[in-house]
Amino acid sequence: MTTSARKKLKTACIDARTTPEALALMKHAAHLQGQSVSDFIASSGVSAASKVIAETEIITLSREASLQPTACRPPYQSTRTNGCPEKGC
């Protein structure tokens, strides 16, 4: 993908305020990743958003599954008598 094609895909804008310390931290991390600060923040935000959505969907599906009626199982039948492994204890 050419640089001009990549720029055309990135048309949305985010304006964020942060502390100087947080900006310095993000600049350092972006540099370590070989990314611009904008690319670093955008990719980190997308990654965090995807994780939150996936975790929320898992929780929602788990709750929905727990509300579904389950087949009744017969009561547990122990082969032991009064906790004794041998009959007649």
C-alpha positions as CSV (number, residue, x, y, z in Angstrom):
1,M,0.0,0.0,0.0
2,T,1.4,3.4,-1.0
3,T,1.8,6.2,1.5
4,S,-0.9,8.2,-0.3
5,A,-3.3,5.3,-0.2
6,R,-2.7,4.8,3.5
7,K,-3.4,8.5,4.2
8,K,-6.7,8.2,2.4
9,L,-7.8,5.4,4.7
10,K,-7.1,7.5,7.9
11,T,-9.7,10.2,7.7
12,A,-11.1,10.2,11.2
13,C,-9.6,12.4,13.9
14,I,-9.2,12.0,17.6
15,D,-8.4,15.0,19.9
16,A,-7.2,14.0,23.3
17,R,-5.8,15.8,26.3
18,T,-3.3,14.2,28.6
19,T,-0.6,15.1,31.1
20,P,2.9,15.9,30.0
21,E,4.1,12.8,31.7
22,A,1.7,10.5,29.9
23,L,2.6,12.1,26.6
24,A,6.3,11.6,27.3
25,L,5.6,7.9,28.1
26,M,3.6,7.4,24.9
27,K,6.3,9.1,22.8
28,H,8.9,6.9,24.3
29,A,6.9,3.7,23.7
30,A,6.1,4.8,20.2
31,H,9.8,5.4,19.5
32,L,10.6,1.9,20.9
33,Q,8.0,0.4,18.5
34,G,9.2,2.4,15.6
35,Q,5.9,4.2,15.2
36,S,4.6,7.7,15.2
37,V,2.8,8.8,18.4
38,S,-0.4,9.0,16.4
39,D,0.0,5.5,15.1
40,F,1.0,4.2,18.5
41,I,-2.0,5.7,20.2
42,A,-4.4,4.6,17.5
43,S,-3.2,1.0,17.4
44,S,-3.1,0.8,21.2
45,G,-6.6,2.2,21.4
46,V,-7.9,-0.2,18.8
47,S,-6.2,-3.1,20.7
48,A,-7.7,-2.1,24.0
49,A,-11.1,-1.5,22.5
50,S,-11.1,-5.0,20.9
51,K,-10.1,-6.6,24.2
52,V,-12.9,-4.8,26.1
53,I,-15.5,-5.8,23.5
54,A,-14.3,-9.4,23.4
55,E,-14.3,-9.7,27.2
56,T,-17.8,-8.2,27.5
57,E,-19.2,-10.5,24.8
58,I,-17.8,-13.5,26.6
59,I,-19.4,-12.4,29.9
60,T,-22.7,-11.7,28.1
61,L,-22.7,-15.1,26.5
62,S,-21.8,-16.8,29.8
63,R,-24.7,-15.0,31.5
64,E,-27.1,-16.0,28.7
65,A,-25.9,-19.6,28.8
66,S,-26.4,-19.7,32.6
67,L,-30.0,-18.6,32.1
68,Q,-30.8,-21.4,29.7
69,P,-32.6,-24.3,31.3
70,T,-30.5,-27.4,31.6
71,A,-31.5,-31.0,31.5
72,C,-32.2,-32.4,34.9
73,R,-29.7,-35.1,36.0
74,P,-30.8,-37.9,38.3
75,P,-29.6,-37.5,41.9
76,Y,-26.2,-38.8,42.7
77,Q,-26.3,-42.4,43.8
78,S,-23.5,-43.4,46.1
79,T,-22.3,-47.0,46.1
80,R,-20.9,-46.4,49.6
81,T,-22.9,-46.9,52.8
82,N,-22.4,-44.2,55.3
83,G,-19.1,-43.2,53.7
84,C,-17.6,-46.7,54.1
85,P,-16.1,-48.1,50.9
86,E,-17.1,-51.7,51.8
87,K,-20.7,-52.8,52.2
88,G,-21.6,-53.8,55.6
89,C,-19.1,-51.7,57.5
